[in-house]
Amino acid sequence: MVGTAETRLVVLRGNSASGKSSVAAGIRERFGRGLALVGQDNLRRVVLREHDRPGGANIGLIDTVARYSLDAGYHVVLEGILYADHYGRMLQQLRADHRGHTHCYYLDVPFTETLARHATKPIANGVDESQLREWYRPLDLLPGTIETVIAAGSVLTDTVDRIMHDTGLALLPAREH
């Protein structure tokens, strides 16, 4: 078992440029101290410099960091593309082991919107349309209908408000230090 009855685990999944990182940052900004942000891109690409593949070392590292943070009393926002076939087993076990409240969201953005949003990112020159098309998986949902799908039309502040409300984070105090 991991975390406490009071800890919240929020999983944000979706395709590239769906808004996961922006939503995670918005939740953290709104909540304040006491919320750990566990980002797939940071752990996979920066810490390990690993390609996304089934059985990759980053899967265990993401799981370990999320568990450690929950056990330390932090609420956790875990965000990334997190393909269902690569990360599904780990996410399902983490969810089953978490003593507190777990909420999973899938940000659903059509490919045309992914292209438009990607063009505004710093990596736009290094990743072309064919690579994005290769990465894109429409509605790559986890089994068991455990994810709330948030449509592309939901603006950032509304999405953050919804998740803060759904998870109860809006009602919890941030840490003092």
Secondary structure, DSSP 8 states (H G I E B T S, - for coil): -BS-TT-EEEEEEESTTSSHHHHHHHHHHHH-TTEEEEEHHIIIIIIS-----TT-HHHHHHHHHHHHHHHTT-EEEEEE---HHHHHHHHHHHHHHBSSEEEEEEEE--HHHHHHHHTTSTTTTTS-HHHHHHH--TT---TTS-EEEEETTS-HHHHHHHHHHHHSGGGS-----
